[in-house]
Amino acid sequence: MFALTELALPAGDAFTDYVELGRPWVVVNLVAVPEFSLEPHRWCYPFLGCQAYRGYFSLEDAQQEQSVFINEGYDTLIGGVTAYSTLGWFDDPLHSGFTHLPEDRMVALMFHELAHRVVYIGGDTAFNESFATAVELEGLKLWLIQQGNPDAFQQALERLRHRNETLTLVQQASTELAQIYKQKETLPPEQLRLDKRVVLDNLLQDYNQLSTHWNQPGPLGRNPSALNNANLALFQQYNQYVPGFRQLLKDQGGDFASFYKAVKLLSEQPDDERTQTLTGLSERFDEDL
């Protein structure tokens, strides 16, 4: 009821049935990015449009396609997905992937998946996931305040700080990599690989140093041993425009119904205008914890 009454989310009969999966993930996603690019490969589907990842119910199937991309020189990443949305076409069930999570993480994930029912742009993964992540964050904040659970609220705020700090590092590294990849027509591949590795190694070192004293895993995992283009592309898909969407909610006085109307209007803008608007909103955003 909270999602419906407080967040104006179209919950319907979602999460009213339970399914035991026997594993902590419902699908695994494959992300594949060219060696000298930050633009992920896109898979296209009817109704859903094109997405910057592909989901598999079988890990072996994902690994088989991953090997094809690796042989073609792509950077790749496979990650387990705890839940996904059918965009309101079906009543998504509650399953064991949810219930294995701490309560606050489970609730946040529900908000995220329900947000996909509000608006979804075929072919714009960053818009869709950043919007859902913004609803997840703002919804969780309100839910924890209502629950009067100060410990969980502080943990959620810590995760948010970790996300923001990681986003700053990833955006800086992405800017540096973009400058390197612009030279792929003039520099030899060996030099590009060397320059790329320096940036990624610096990002890895900065992230691991930053997260040393975190009491929970950070957005890129706990002590990753390596990072590549696919790690950066996936993280930015879910976080690139989150500050912009959160600022848009602020501009609507925290009213979620008005916020969704504004997001739907934004979704109707051409791609470049949409990006420009979200970038401007992000620049105005100031975290208020």
C-alpha positions in Angstrom: 0.0 0.0 0.0 2.9 2.4 0.7 4.0 2.3 -2.9 0.5 3.2 -4.1 -0.5 5.8 -1.5 2.8 7.5 -0.8 4.7 7.1 -4.0 1.8 7.0 -6.5 3.3 3.9 -8.1 1.0 1.6 -10.2 1.4 -1.4 -8.0 -1.7 -3.3 -9.2 -1.4 -7.0 -8.1 2.4 -7.0 -8.4 4.3 -8.9 -5.7 1.1 -10.6 -4.3 2.2 -14.1 -5.4 5.3 -15.9 -4.2 7.7 -18.1 -6.3 10.7 -20.1 -4.9 13.5 -19.9 -7.4 16.1 -21.9 -5.5 18.8 -19.3 -6.3 19.5 -15.6 -5.4 19.0 -14.3 -8.9 16.2 -14.6 -11.4 18.3 -13.9 -14.5 21.9 -13.0 -15.3 22.7 -10.0 -17.6 25.5 -9.8 -20.1 27.0 -6.4 -20.9 29.4 -6.2 -23.8 31.3 -3.0 -24.8 33.8 -2.5 -27.6 37.5 -2.4 -26.5 37.8 1.3 -27.3 34.4 2.6 -26.5 32.0 3.3 -23.7 28.9 2.6 -25.7 27.6 -0.9 -25.0 26.4 -3.3 -27.6 22.6 -3.2 -27.8 20.1 -6.1 -28.2 16.8 -5.2 -29.7 13.4 -6.7 -29.0 9.7 -6.2 -29.9 7.9 -3.8 -27.5 11.0 -3.3 -25.3 13.1 -1.7 -28.0 16.9 -1.9 -27.7 18.7 -2.5 -24.4 22.3 -2.3 -23.4 22.3 -5.7 -21.8 20.8 -9.1 -22.4 19.2 -11.4 -19.8 19.6 -15.1 -19.6 17.9 -17.7 -17.3 20.9 -19.9 -17.8 24.4 -18.8 -16.7 25.9 -21.2 -19.2 24.0 -19.6 -22.0 25.3 -16.2 -20.9 28.8 -17.4 -20.7 28.6 -19.0 -24.2 27.6 -15.7 -25.7 30.1 -13.8 -23.6 32.9 -15.9 -25.1 31.8 -14.8 -28.6 32.1 -11.2 -27.6 35.5 -11.7 -25.9 36.8 -13.4 -29.1 35.7 -10.2 -31.0 37.7 -8.0 -28.6 34.9 -6.7 -26.4 35.0 -5.9 -22.7 32.3 -8.0 -21.0 30.5 -8.4 -17.7 28.0 -10.9 -16.4 26.0 -10.1 -13.3 23.1 -11.7 -11.4 19.8 -9.8 -11.4 17.6 -10.1 -8.4 14.5 -8.9 -10.1 13.2 -7.4 -13.4 10.0 -5.8 -14.5 7.5 -6.9 -17.1 6.4 -3.2 -17.4 2.9 -4.0 -16.2 2.2 -6.6 -18.9 2.0 -9.2 -16.1 1.7 -9.2 -12.3 5.4 -9.6 -11.3 5.6 -12.1 -8.4 7.5 -11.8 -5.2 10.2 -14.5 -5.3 13.1 -15.8 -3.2 15.5 -13.4 -4.9 13.7 -10.6 -3.0 13.2 -12.4 0.3 16.9 -13.3 0.7 17.6 -9.6 0.9 17.4 -7.4 4.1 14.0 -5.9 4.4 15.0 -2.3 3.3 16.8 -3.6 0.3 13.8 -5.7 -0.7 11.5 -2.8 -0.4 13.8 -0.6 -2.4 14.0 -3.2 -5.2 10.2 -3.3 -5.3 10.0 0.5 -5.7 12.6 0.3 -8.5 10.8 -2.4 -10.5 7.4 -0.7 -10.0 8.9 2.6 -11.4 9.4 0.9 -14.7 5.6 0.6 -15.0 5.4 4.4 -14.9 7.5 5.3 -17.9 9.8 3.2 -20.2 11.6 4.4 -23.3 12.6 1.6 -25.7 16.3 2.0 -26.5 17.3 4.4 -23.6 18.6 2.1 -20.8 20.3 5.0 -19.0 17.0 7.0 -18.8 14.9 4.0 -17.7 17.3 2.7 -15.0 18.3 6.1 -13.7 14.7 7.1 -13.3 13.9 3.8 -11.5 16.9 4.2 -9.3 15.8 7.8 -8.3 12.4 6.5 -7.3 14.0 3.7 -5.4 16.2 6.1 -3.4 13.6 8.7 -2.7 10.9 6.0 -1.9 13.2 4.1 0.4 14.1 7.3 2.3 10.4 8.0 2.9 9.6 4.4 3.8 12.4 4.2 6.4 11.3 7.5 8.0 7.8 6.2 8.3 9.1 2.9 9.8 11.1 4.8 12.4 14.1 2.6 11.8 17.1 4.8 12.4 19.7 2.1 12.0 18.5 1.0 8.6 18.0 4.6 7.6 21.7 5.4 8.4 22.8 2.3 6.4 20.7 3.5 3.4 22.3 6.9 3.7 25.8 5.3 3.8 25.0 3.4 0.6 23.8 6.6 -1.0 27.0 8.3 -0.1 29.0 5.4 -1.5 27.0 5.5 -4.7 27.6 9.2 -5.1 31.3 9.0 -4.4 31.7 6.1 -6.8 29.7 7.9 -9.5 32.2 10.8 -9.2 35.1 8.4 -9.7 33.5 6.6 -12.6 32.5 9.8 -14.4 36.1 11.2 -14.1 37.5 7.9 -15.5 34.9 7.8 -18.3 35.8 11.4 -19.3 39.5 10.4 -19.5 38.7 7.2 -21.4 36.5 9.1 -23.9 39.4 11.3 -24.7 41.7 8.3 -25.3 39.1 6.5 -27.4 38.7 9.6 -29.6 42.3 8.9 -30.8 41.6 5.3 -32.0 42.0 6.4 -35.6 45.4 8.0 -35.0 47.1 6.0 -32.2 48.2 2.3 -32.5 46.1 -0.2 -30.5 49.0 -1.0 -28.2 49.2 2.7 -27.1 45.4 2.9 -26.6 45.5 -0.3 -24.5 48.3 1.1 -22.4 46.5 4.4 -21.8 43.2 2.7 -21.1 44.8 0.4 -18.6 46.4 3.3 -16.7 43.0 5.0 -16.3 41.2 1.8 -15.2 44.0 0.9 -12.8 43.8 4.3 -11.3 40.0 4.0 -10.9 40.4 0.6 -9.3 43.0 1.9 -6.9 40.9 4.9 -6.0 37.8 2.9 -5.5 39.4 0.2 -3.4 41.1 2.9 -1.3 37.8 4.7 -0.9 35.9 1.6 0.1 38.4 0.2 2.5 36.5 1.3 5.6 33.0 0.8 4.2 31.0 -1.7 6.3 29.0 -2.9 3.3 30.0 -3.7 -0.3 30.2 -0.7 -2.6 28.5 -0.3 -6.0 31.3 -1.9 -7.8 31.6 -4.8 -5.3 34.0 -5.5 -2.5 37.7 -5.3 -3.5 37.3 -5.9 -7.3 40.5 -7.2 -8.9 39.9 -5.5 -12.3 37.6 -3.1 -14.0 36.8 -2.7 -17.7 34.5 -0.7 -20.1 31.5 -3.0 -19.2 31.8 -2.2 -15.5 31.7 1.5 -16.2 28.9 1.2 -18.8 26.6 -0.8 -16.5 27.2 1.4 -13.5 26.4 4.6 -15.5 23.3 3.1 -17.0 21.8 2.9 -13.5 23.2 6.1 -12.1 24.1 8.6 -14.9 20.9 10.7 -14.6 19.9 9.9 -11.0 20.8 13.4 -9.7 18.8 15.0 -12.5 15.7 12.9 -11.7 16.0 13.6 -8.0 16.2 17.3 -8.8 13.1 17.1 -10.9 11.3 15.5 -8.0 12.5 18.4 -5.8 11.2 20.9 -8.4 7.8 19.2 -8.1 7.8 19.8 -4.3 8.3 16.1 -3.6 4.9 15.2 -5.1 5.4 11.9 -6.9 2.3 12.1 -9.1 3.4 15.5 -10.5 7.0 14.1 -10.8 5.8 11.2 -13.0 3.9 13.7 -15.2 7.1 15.7 -15.7 9.1 12.6 -16.4 6.6 11.5 -19.0 6.8 14.9 -20.7 10.6 14.6 -20.6 10.4 11.1 -22.2 8.7 12.7 -25.2 11.6 15.0 -26.0 14.1 14.1 -28.7 17.1 12.2 -27.4 19.5 15.2 -27.4 17.1 17.5 -25.7 16.3 14.9 -23.1 20.0 14.5 -22.3 20.5 18.2 -22.2 17.6 18.7 -19.8 18.8 15.9 -17.5 22.3 17.2 -17.5 21.1 20.6 -16.5 19.0 19.2 -13.7 21.9 17.1 -12.5 24.1 20.2 -12.3 21.5 21.9 -10.1 21.2 19.0 -7.7 22.6 19.3 -4.2 22.4 16.3 -1.9 20.3 17.0 1.1 20.6 14.1 3.6 
